[in-house]
Every structure is written in structure tokens, then in C-alpha cells.
Amino acid sequence: MTAPTASAAPRLMLLDTASLYFRAYFGVPDSLRSPQGEPVNAVRGLLDFISRLVHDHGPDQLVACMDADWRPQWRVDLIPTYKTHRVAEAAQAGEEEVPDTLAPQVPVIEQVLDALGIARVGVPDYEADDVIGTLATRATGPVRIVTGDRETADYQPARVLIVTGDRDLFQLVDDARGVQVIYPIKGVGNAEVITEAVLLDKYGVTGAEYADMAALRGDPSDGLPGVKGIGEKTATQLIREYGDLAGIRTAAADPLSKLTPARRKNLLEGAAYLDVAPTVVRVATDVPLPAFDPTLPTEPLDPMTLEALTTRWGLGTSLTRLLDTLAQARKTA
């Protein structure tokens, strides 16, 4: 058996679902409402996003990756400030009695995806990013190649498209393995396809180096302090000079290295943070996933339930467009 060709590999699309329905919620007017008057802008916006993505990119497989735990305890144990601001914001919103019109839409989204037959995968104690990292790794993992009496291992030339508004997932971009990120700029019709060339141009790092840069730089929005005095440009410069985070830390411990005294001091003082930051920043790639079928549905899995959901929530043209797109995908498969 020879190695599979790139054209034979299925095109797998992985949705960072929460990222997309958040964008839909804030980008689609809340005047879109159910017959009973509840906002359904996140539901309908997500359906429109999926329709556009399937139409534009033609995946053979589609997985809606879910946050079963958006703030896993094992990450908090390593860095207690991880996403603490989001907890504080939620508490403040509760105190101010700000109406939450997104949370009630999430179960509807899940029910509609299930009725459509779109695979929906979340794993307790893990974020959607970790599910995505595991699926991307599995899709591009080593395969047995037998040529005559010789057996070798090579990487399957998969085509993986990760759809997210979260830059953290840039760390999975890998041209050799065929992993790209579709990064929405405005909606999903105006999106940037992130390849290693794009990363090098924007940040000066490859996908494999992005997590090290992110750990050094930190991210206030995720409660990651980073190393004092090191921003994105400095982190990139250090990676270029010393190869990776381990090389940078080795240089910091070497009084004869070319690091400035101030930078060495900051790196050494940040040692405790740097001991754990990579584990928190890097997405997991070994999540124990449940069994599921990633095949892109070309017709609803449960038409009766879908019809009932459509009537109850007034999904209208958003669902019709998606069903038409899925049916067209069957014709062109």
C-alpha cells in the first residue's frame, strides 16, 4: 500500500462553536426572535455561519467542538488567575441584573445541531480548544505505510480547517500536516485563512512556536500574566535567537549569554510562571474523545425533531439555507 494522496484525505472542519455563536450573538441583531419573543440571534447566526462555511470550503467532515468546561480546574490549579476576569464579569452582571439572552440559546443550538446530525463533541474537564487540538492531531497523525516487505510511518496528508475567533489556536497551524485556521474578521464571509506564511508575516513565528510566544507575552484576557517586560515583539525576538522557550530559559540561567541584565532578571523572576505556563497555554492533544461520526450530513438526522424546533424557535430562512447547502453538498460529493 502506498501513502494516501492529499486529494484522497477528507477535508475535516472543526468549529470552535462557542467562539462562533458569541460572534453571532454580538453581530446579528437581537430583533431576530422566536414566535414567543425570545431572541434567537445566536442560533440563527450560527446556522448562517455554518451554511457559509460549508458552501465556501466544502468539508467532507464537520465537528462542532464544545466547551464542556470553559475553565478547567487543572489549568486553574497551575495558574489561579486563569480566566478569573470572566468569573468576575459574570458575578458583576448578576449583581446588576443584566438580562442574559445568550445562555438560553445554547441548549437550542445543541438541539438543532443534534437534529441536523452535525457531530457535537465536548469532554468533561476540557475546553473546546483541547477537543480541536486532539482531533487535528489525530487527523494528521502517523499512519502505517507498507511498500513490499518494508513498513514505515508517515503523516497522513490531511486537510484540517479550524474555524475560530481565538488566536490561541494559531499554535495548531502546520502547513506540512495541512492544518489551517479560518479566522473570521467580520462574520465568516470575511475571514482570513491562517497558514504558516501568514503567521511568520504577522508574528514572526510558526504555529509550533506560537504557544511559546504566547506564554512569554501573556494574555490579560485569559488571566495569563506573562513575563514582565516581554511583549509580543520581544518574545518573537527571543524565540528567533534561542529557538524556543527552553532555549530562552537556558540562556537566562547562563551569565555568559547575550541577554541583557534586565531581561535575564525578569526571566529568572518569572521562573515559577514559566514552569507551568506552557501546560496552560498549549492545547491538549490527547483528550479521551467519545465515539462519534464526523461525516457532514446531507439531510437531517431527525427531521421530526428539527421541524418541531423550527416551529418553536422560528429558525426560518437560516435553517432553510443550511439545509439547502447540505443537500447541495450531497450532489457535489
Secondary structure, DSSP 8 states (H G I E B T S, - for coil): -----GGGS-EEEEEEHHHHHHHHHHHS-TT-B-TTS-B-HHHHHHHHHHHHHHHHH--SEEEEE--S-SS-HHHHHH-TTTTHHHHHHHHHHHHTT----STTHHHHHHHHHHHHT-EEE--TT--HHHHHHHHHHHHTSEEEEEETTEEEEEE---EEEEE-S-GGGGGG-BTTTTEEEEEEEETTTEEEEE-HHHHHHHHS--HHHHHHHHHHH-BGGGTB---TT--HHHHHHHHHHHSSHHHHHHHHH-TTSS--HHHHHHHHHTHHHHHHHHHHHS--S---------B--SS-S-HHHHHHHHHHHT-HHHHHHHHHHHHHHHHH-
